[in-house]
Amino acid sequence: MASTYKIVFFGLRQHLDLAAVPIYGLKIVAKIKRKKKLFSNFAQNNKRKTQMKKLITLLLLATSSLTLFSQTPVDTTVTLQHIDVRGIRFGGISSGITKRLLVENNISSMPVTAAEAMRHIPSLTTDIEGGITFRGSTNAKVLLRGVPYGLLEEQSGDLLIQLPAFFFNRIEATAYPSIDRMSDGDAGTIDLSTATSTEGSPLQLHLGGGWQERYNAGAAVHLKNKKLHFTGRYNFRREFRERAFQKTTTNKGGTTAMNNNASARPEVHVADLEVGYTPTESDHISLYGLYHRMDYSRYGAINNTRSNPAGEVVNKMLRHRYNNQLQDAYAMEARWTHHFARPSDRLMIVFNYNNFLYDEDNDYKNENATSGAIVAQDNLFIRQEKRNYYVAANYQKELATNLLLKAGYTGRFTREESTTEANNLTNGNWTPNPQKSNNFTFHRNIHTAFASLEKQWQQLKGEIGLQWEDAKHLFPRLRLSYQTPNANTLSFNYIQRINRPLGKELNPFVDISDATHIVQGNPDLKNELVHVAELSYSWNHPHFHLTPAFYFRHKTDRIMEVMYTHESQDIWRKENMGNSRVFGAEIAASWSPSRLLSVGIAANLFRDEIDGRSLGYGMRKNMFCWDTKGNINLHITPTTEWQIDGFYLSDQLTPQGEIESRYTVNTGISQHLMQRRLRLSLSVNNLFDSLKEVTTIHTPDLQMKQIRNRDARVAWLMVSYRL
């Protein structure tokens, strides 16, 4: 039986057991599964001589240039007969089925938040409130280490715009998640995880400061011996943040103008600890814990002016909001992996418990805009707690040569309790307001069994699988990939997915805590079912990498947020918008003409379709939308690196209108000292202060223009040190 050799490209030079060869933005690691002498095996017959020539050619290409400073990896898999080659290319825009970003290798994303770092991934954008859009969808599922967490649901925007990017410094986005992942998320999944990638350094320290009282500090400790490893991380972030909000709404009752300038001082602590133990050569056990705390105070002055249809002012009020917010989250996780006699056969079991607590206190004072007197005072207390249990068992077995079975079970159990307590100040006494108070309990249990078969036929590889959820939903999947003789890859993927309404989205209560965005749940929301198909091609050249892709999504009962007016209040609510389709084309390319320069570019064009008949349009709405992004990375000297990057997002379609285009440009320079142990970085984000978001609504009964902006232009100075 012929030996199988695996070559893995990673991206940074380091010393490994067999070989580590510097190449164009890559390194090669050869892992020999069966210990036979390579050269004697190839000398036995002409077929193996041919394999040897291919391997030597690959290594010659590897030594043709030096490693560039890296930004984002590109994941590619090729097969040369019995040589399985998996590549991750650095120095350009990430592409492939799985798109990855390593934050520490990107100057402009090191000091910022997770939401800002995500913008470096093709087809993935975030707004100034932390909302994520992936391939035109706002419903991608966000995971931590492959597990769903409660803190990444309703309040995920607050988390991502404040979570230090350096903590979860590896971000992955894919439209075709592995079969052991739950089926939530229409466009795919976005996975945040930690990566100890600085060549096994036992200690890493980071300290940064920026405009507007912004501070960022972190440390990572990594210790290991033959059987035990210990990894701990801690990050702290604090800043002063200002936001501006303007909204003008016109309906049959007249016009309401709202203006709100708010300031906040958020402070975040996040820490995790992982302990791994290898009692035998076949078993690995790990225990993991996470703690996250965000605490901030916020003040906003909301100016409201109402005019009748004739343009006469009928009411003018200044509403002060004093807001204290606390988010507490912790998680405990255990993993056990057992490898059987055959290296490809294994069993992995995961148990995770994560708890999320949201506590918000609001004190409101209404001021007469003319006299300055306080005419009314009220308060609102919100408390939400989520308890999530996640269990997974994943079994993998090689049934025959190049035939792999994966089977297992995943379960998620959610318990949610939320209370809203409102009071009015009447004659000097606080009295409850039952109309603005609410108690809500939500439970959801999801059981999923899955199985798939993967088969390799020379250059052709296929996977077929099925997820069976709660004994009533079947989610099929299919993947075919063909490896061309010159190491390029043609792939076709099909997968069915689902979007489930969150508990808060099903609660009919009207949440008035934020007057600029009043939200009501909809108990009649249905699940959104999605069919996703993708055709992609990966073209590789020693100095150029290109990945074009075409994708299609068909949605049944599409869930989108719409606005309506009730008793002079503008209320946002999720609705099922019928069936719709999205056709898209994506392209990502990286080019390194020399060892001193790398250039990356990515673009995404899609036709979005929304069924507007439920809103009285009488037809389907559609629009061509697109986004593009790019970066230039330059080695000024062997220890000095410079980067400039940015993105542009076109007008985006909403059920009742559009979100206008926006863009940003970032730049940074980095200097390595002390044999690259010390790194100084200076970066400027949102250079032209251009991330302002303008949303318009134009229906027969309602017209609205909303403008949101915040102080996102920041200069950062970052110092990093590793032992």
Disulfide bonds with the S-S distance in Angstrom:
none
